[in-house]
Amino acid sequence: MADALEGFRREARDWLEENCPAEMRTPMRSEKDICWGGRKFTFASDAQKQWLDVMAQRGWTVPDWPREYGGGGLSPAEAKVLKQEMAALGCRVPLQSFGISMLGPALLKYGTEAQKLEHLPKIARGEIRWCQGYSEPNAGSDLASLSTSAEDKGDHFLVNGQKVWTSYADRADWIFCLVRTDTSQKQGGISFLLFDMESEGVSTKPIKLISGASPFCETFFDDVKVPKDQLLGEVNQGWTVAKYLLGHEREMISGMGGRAQGPSLSEYALGKIGRDEQGRLDDPVLRARIALYEVRAHAFAAMSERFIDRLKAGKIHPAQPSMMKYYGTELNKDRHELLMAAGGSDALEWDSENSGGGKAARGWLRTKANSIEGGTSEIQLNIIAKRILELPEG
């Protein structure tokens, strides 16, 4: 087994060295360098498109998905080796997608064969970009209170209502959406629909955040017709699908604590503050804070790897995604606090070239939403207290 895995490692390394363009081996400078795919996406360069195409052809945009659905068919151990070799060469992730991180796992578990064959290969190839229709103006932390309705019209559902905080809704091609199909019960009256954002009656309106930009939108549904075969799972059983998907969303958000674009925090601080006579960061207090952060970040990265392995094996505690989401969120907020501290007065500038157009300040402000999206930190702590620590209520 070990020999076979080492053979795969050599094969993967050779293939990546041959096929990954030089431009795709440089750190991403900003969100503009992320490849989202989809009908509305414009590639930043020919190299970005080339990298997506070759990886999708090999199935390595989703290496552990089955081959028949556009994946690479790799074992968990092989997928981990591939990730390690990509990191060693500095290869960028070829495709980021809510279809991969959230909807895909739910489709694999709850979708019909026709649904899997229809949607998963398109997700793997970056042809369709998805957004998530969960939160509503009066249903955020208490998501099960949602009121967007889907009326049964025989061969289709008629959807009416509103969603809010719909990330990238104005750039998405399709949406996976929670709707109410039964008003007599709360969780038991929710269904899970998939439909095209170009459907008649769908409209979006961007929401601007304090950082000056935002991926979020309000999304409106006015008599939207959704064919019955676009129901994922059973009618009124959408809450089960939603909870499963939410675990993957929280895992994705938790990863913000361990992922960073550009230079490391230490490198950034050294560039801003300089070194002392011993070659160390010339600010002992900030140096200690960064060291503590990096210890926590390495520990979280190790925990995240174990969590992913157990998640894919179906062996995690149901509340563990809440724990990972909370800690990853706080870690990401800490990182941006340290970036602001290291940047000094330059980090406070909003539009100047010296501040990169206020990159540090805007990023710091954006992290404040991390403790709201995907379930507020307060709700996550309540879940951890009740379901993991088994503390008494009240």
N, C-alpha and C positions, 0 to 999 in steps of 0.2 A: 504494500500500500504506500509506504513512504517513498519507495523508488519510483512508483508511478506518479506520485505527486511532484517529486523533484523533476521528473521528465516533463510533466505539464508546465512546471515553472520555467524551465529552459525554453520550451516551445512558446509559451506566452511572452516571455521577455524578448525572444528573437522576433516574434511577430510584431510586437509593439514598437521595437526599435526600427523595424522596417516600414511600418505603416503609419505611425503617429507623426504628423507634420511638426516641424521645429517650432512653429508658432503655437501649437497646441501643447508644448512642453514648457511654456512660460506661465507664471502665476497670473490668475485673473486679476485685472485691475479694478473692476467694478462689476455691477450687475449687468452692464451692457455686454460683457464678455460671456454671459451665460447663454447656452444654447437651449431654448425652450421648445423649438419645433412648432409645428402647426401651420395652418393655412395662412395666418396673418403674420407669421414670423419672418423677419428679414435677417439673413445671415450677416454677421459682422465681417466675414472674410471668406474667401474661397477655401482656406484651410479649415475653417470651422465646419463648413458643409462637407468637405472631404472626410474629415474625422468622423462626423456623424454617419456618413454613408458607409464607410468601411467597417465601423463598429457595428452598425445595424445589420449589415450583410452577414457578419459573423455571429450575430445574436448577442453581442457583448454589451449592448445598451442595457439589457436585462439578463445578465449571464446565467442566473439561476432559474429563469422561467423555462418551461418546456419548449423544445424546438418547434413543435407544431403551432405554437402561439407567438413565434418570432423571437424566442429566447435562445440562449446558448446551450441549455441543457446541462449546465455544469452542476456538480455536486456542491454542497456548502463549503467543503474544504477547498475545492478548485476555485470557487468564486472568491474566497478569501485570499487565495494566492494571487489571483488576477488583480484584486484591489491593491495588494502589497506591491506587485510589480509595476502597476500604474503609478503608485505613489513614489516608488524608487526612481522612476524615469521622469517624474514631474508631469505626467499626462493629465490633462484636464478631463473632468467627467464629460463624456460626449453629448449627454442629453439629460436635462433635468425636467421633471414633469410630475404634476399631481397625478397623472395617469399611471406613472410608474410607482410613486411613493405611496399613493393612497388607493385609487380606484383599482389598480391592477390586482393587488392581493385580494380585494373583495370580489372581483370578477372571477378569479381563480377558485375561490371558495364557494361562491353562491351563484355564479352565472351558469346559464344553460350552455351547451356546447356551441349552439349557434351564436350566442352572445360573445363567447370567448373568441371564436374564429373571426367574428366581425370586428371586434374592438381591440383585442390585445396585440395583433400584429401591427396595426396602425399606430398604437401607442409605442411599441418597440422601435418602429421606424421613424418616429417623430413626425408623423403625418397629421395627427390630431392632438390639439392641446385642450386639456380639460380644466374646468373650474368646479368649485364645490358650493352647492346651494344648501347651507345648513342654517346659519344664524338669521334671525328676523328682528325687526325693531322691538318686539315684545317677547322675544325668545332667544336669549343669549346663553347665559349659564344654565338656565332652565330650558334647554333646547326642546325638551319633550312638549313644551307649551306651544309649539309652532302651529300656525293657523293657515299657511298656504294650502289651498284645497285642490284636490284632484277628483273631479266628479266622473263617475263611471258612465260612459256614453255608448256602451256596447263594444265597439271595436277600438275605442280609444278613450283616454282620459282627457278631461278638459281642466287645465291648470290655471288657477287665479291666485294672485298673492304677491308678496314682496320678500326678497332676501336682502341682507345687508352684510357689509364686510366681505363681499364675494371677491376674493383675490383674483386679479387679472381677468375679471369677467368681460371687460371690453376687448381683451385680446384672445379670449378662448373661443374654441370651435364648438365644444360640447360641454354640457354640465351634468354632474350627478347631483340629484336634488331630493331632499326629503319633503314629502307632501302628506297632508292629512286626508285619509280616505275613510275615516270613521270618527265621528265626533263624540261617540258614546264612551270612549276610553282614551287614555292619554298615550302612553307608549304603545299600546296595542292597536292604535288607530293610525299608525304612520306607515307609509310605503316609500319605496326607494325607486326613483325614476331616472332614466338616462334620456337626454334629448339634445337636439341640435340648437345652438344659440342663434342660428339663422331662422329658426321657426317663427312663423308669423305670431306676433303678440309678445315677443321677448325684447326688452330694451334694457340698457344699462346707463348708469350715471356715475362717473368717477367721484370718489370722496378724497378731498385734499387733507393731508395730515399736517401737524405742526412742523414737521421736518421739511415741508415745502413740496413734497411729492408723495405719492401713495400708490400701492398696487390695488387698493380696495375700491369697490364699487357698490352702489345700490343696484339691485337687479329686480325688474318688474315683469310679471307674467299676466297678460290680459287675454283670456280665452285661448290659451296655447293648447293645441291638439298634440297629444303624445300617444303614439300607437301602443297597444297593449303589450306587444312583444319587447318593448323597451322598459318593462318592469323588471328590476333585479330582485330575485327572491320572490316570496309570496306576498299577496295583498295583505296589508296590515302587519307584516312582519319586517318592515323596514328598519325598525329600531334595533333589531338584532344585527342587521348589516351595518347600520350606522355605528354601533358600538365597536364592532370589529375594525371598521375603517378608522375610527377615531383613535384607536390604539396605534395604528400606523402613522396617523397625522402627528400624534404627540411624540412619537419616536423621531419623526422628521424634524419637528421644531426643536426637540432636545438636542439634535445634532448641531444646532447653531452654536452651542457652547464649545464645541470641539473643532468647528470649521472656521477658517479665516482666509480672506483673500489678501494677496500681497505679502509683504514682509511680516516676520513674526513680531510679536509685541516687544520683545527685547531689542530686536534690530531697529524697530521704529523709535523706541526710546533712546537708543544710542545715537541715532541720527539726529534727534532733536536736542539732546542734552549733552552728549559727548561722554568721554571716559575720564576717570581719575588717573592718578599716577600709576596705579596698579592695573590699569586696563579695564576697570569695572565701570558700570554706569555711575556717573558723577552725581548721584543723589541717593544716599543710603536708605532713606525712608521709602522712596519709590522703588528702589532696587529690591528691598525686602517684600514689598507688596506684589511686585511682578513675579518674584520667585515663588511666593505662596500661590499666586494664581496659576503658574505653570505646573506646580505640583498637583493642584486640584484638577487642572485640565488633563494632565497625563492620566491621573486616576480615573477621571470620568471617561476618557477615551478607552481605557482598558475595560471599564464597566460596560460601556456601550457595545464593545465588540462581543462581550459575553451575552449581553442582553439580546443582540441581534441573532446570535446563534440559537439562543433558547426560544426567541420569538418564532423563528422559522421552524423550529422543532415542535412548536406548540406546547412549550413547557413553562412559560412564564406565569407568574401570578397575575390575575386579571387587572389588578391595580398598579402593577409595576410601570406601565407606560406613564401614569400620572407622576410617579416618583422621578422617572427619567426626564419628563417634560419640565417639571418644576426645577430640578437641579440644573439642567442644561440652559434653561431660561435665565436663571440667576447668574450662571457662569458667563453667559454672553453679555449680560448687563454689566458685570464686573469688568469684563475685557474692555468694553467701550468707556467705562469710567476711567480706566487706566490710560487708554489712548488720549482721553481729554486731559488728564493730569500731565502726561508726558509732552503733549503738544503745547502746553502753556497758553499764552495769549493768542498765538496763531490759531489754536484749535477753536477759539471763540469767534473767529472771523467767519462771515456767512457767505460772502460772494467773491472774495479776492482770489487772485491766482496763487498767492502764497499759501492759502488754505485749501487749494484744490476745489474751489467752489463750495467751501464749507463742508467738506466730506466728513471730517471728524464730528462736527456738531450735528450734522444731519443724521449720521449713523447712530450717534448717541441718543438722539431724540427718538429715532425709529425703534430702538430696543425697548422703549417703554411699552410698546404694543405687544412685545413677546409675552408679557405676563397676563395678557388678556386673551390673545388669539389661541384657538385650540383648547379653550377652557381656562378660566382665570386661575391665578396662583392660589387664591383663597379656596376655590373649589378643589384644586389638586391636593392642597394640604388637608382639607376635610376628608377626601377620599383616602389619603395615606393614613390619617389618624384612625379612620373607621375600619378600613379593610386590611391594612397591613399591621398597624400597631394594635388594633382591636381595642381602642380606647372607648370608654362609655360616652354616650351622647349626653348633651345637656351641660 
